[in-house]
Amino acid sequence: MAQKTSDIRDTDVIVVGAGFAGMYALHKFRGLGLRTQVLEAGNDVGGTWYWNRYPGARCDVPSVEYSYSFDKDLEQEWDWTEIMAAQPEILEYANHVADRFELRKDIQFQTRVDSAVFDENSNRWTVVTESGQTYTGRFCVMATGCLSVPNTPRIDGQDNFAGSVYHTGNWPEGGVDFSDAAVGIIGTGSSGIQSIPVIAEQAKHLTVFQRTPNYTMPAANAPLKTEFLRQAKENYSAIRAEQRASQVGIVGYGFGFGGAENVVPTQEIKQTTPAERQRLVEEEGFLAIRRYADVALDEEANELACEMYRDQVKRVIKDPATAQALMPRDYPMGCKRPVIDTNYYETFNRDNVTLVDLRQGGIEEITEAGVRTAKGDYTFDVLVYATGFDAMTGALGKIDIRGRENRALTEYWKAGPRTYLGLQVAGFPNLFTVTGPGSPSVLSNMIVSIEQHIDWIARCISDLDQRGAQTIEATTEAEDEWIAHVNDVAQNTMFTAKSCNSWYLGANIPGKPRIFMPYVGGVGVYREKCDEVARNGYQGFELSA
């Protein structure tokens, strides 16, 4: 039976996702007088910070910099409490923004999008939810997040485990009580590194299953002083200007380990002596490595930094065998997103923590009682998957997105994601991807990159209306040129080293094409390129009446 016209909700812009990108998009588009409908799968706003409630979840960007810049009053009225805010405080901030700007009245919660299809006759998008609700709009903005689809590995016997099972990317709202429980956790990426110390403090015993040891740096977190907050608020305009022109959208304002000099390193490790490096490690520990600029580009320099790092691991870990197992050796420092921690290595000195090095014998199956590896069985009451996300493209792949000639985005991206500027895909008019592949995105302060993308999209829509154009669409040629540029910039960095297998490349997802997805040219450089495209009449796009 055909759907009644009255059941179809028509609007100007459909935004998918109510995280920081979706919230700002709604506010910005409202300001342009555009009817905007946001569709959100969760029960409330917050996106990443709504779903990632696992113990120890914390941002790796200074809190005064991890905040919206679009409203001066908002900047002045919000007081952060820590150098790097924890998940509850960031979610509280998101809720404050939603309340302050009355965003929820245009957000449909508990609404997961099933499909988004472009109608070439009407030049409009039709979005259908899993519950059957239909929305139509001239524009569709995918604010679905880069880390929003949890990755649960397929392991034989997963359904057999008799205890409780959790994933760090989909944690219960009420939290989990690990008191007197034997806990097993699989994964030592960012969520594992942050949650392991907290779980270890609560659990009777914690067994950590590690496939690949990670490089991690201490957060050096601390409460923010009143005087510091006052100074930050007085200097917000300057801080924001520096962020937008910087490499990663961070200028180091308020970092516990010093300041901007540690965000943009200037020294070269190859120009130092072993004695100098040893002294620096003794003085600064893991953070000493941040001083060297050549580590990210030179393999010899990188290995020197890796040795500095391994020496510090040996200093912290009491048991030599455990220390050896925790030392990364098979890939360069910097090929994966940096991880910050609080007492991660120190946790392995606890009597109630056991490390299982899966390189010595992998997981064979999940049993009713726990985990069976090639080396033996492990029994526990609770199993935690800290196995990350289908990053960058996972959420878009979950939606049946179809452009011209009914072409599916998943088919077009079969060999890997293709975009122009990370903003649009050829053959998908009026569809925008916020912080999509091909943009700085996960290599940056996400809020800085989100605001830049939404501002650009808003300007684009206004310009289209002034020109009398109905659609904007990236050309295949521009897409090809941009992809080539993204790849060229990434070459000769540790991100694309032969031994690097990161989620930046999709390496954590079986069968996913190995394509380096973010843009490493820098936030400031990228911003200028996007602005130049707009100034030149949206060069690389086709506009149609």
Secondary structure, 3 states (H helix, E strand, C coil): CCCCHHHEEEEEEEEECCCHHHHHHHHHHHHCCCCEEEECCCCCCCCHHHHCCCCCCECCCCCCCCCCCCCHHHHHHCCCCECCCEHHHHHHHHHHHHHHCCCHHHEECCCCEEEEEEECCCCEEEEEECCCCEEEEEEEEECCCCCCCECCCCCCCHHHCCCEEEEHHHCCCCCCCCECCEEEEECCCHHHHHHHHHHHHHECEEEEEECCCCCEEECCCCECCHHHHHHHHHCHHHHHHHHHHCCCCCCCCCCCCCCHHHCCCCECHHHCCHHHHHHHHHHHHHHHHHHECHHHCCHHHHHHHHHHHHHHHHHHCCCHHHHHHHCCCCCCCCCCCCEEECCHHHHCCCCCEEEEEHHHCCEEEECCCEEEECCEEEECCEEEECCCECCCCHHHHCCEEECHHHCEHHHHCCCCCCCECCCECCCCCCEEECCCCCCCHHHCCHHHHHHHHHHHHHHHHHHHHHHCCCEEEECHHHHHHHHHHHHHHHCCCHHHCCCCCCHHHCCCCCCCCCCCCCCCCCHHHHHHHHHHHHHCCCCCEEEEC
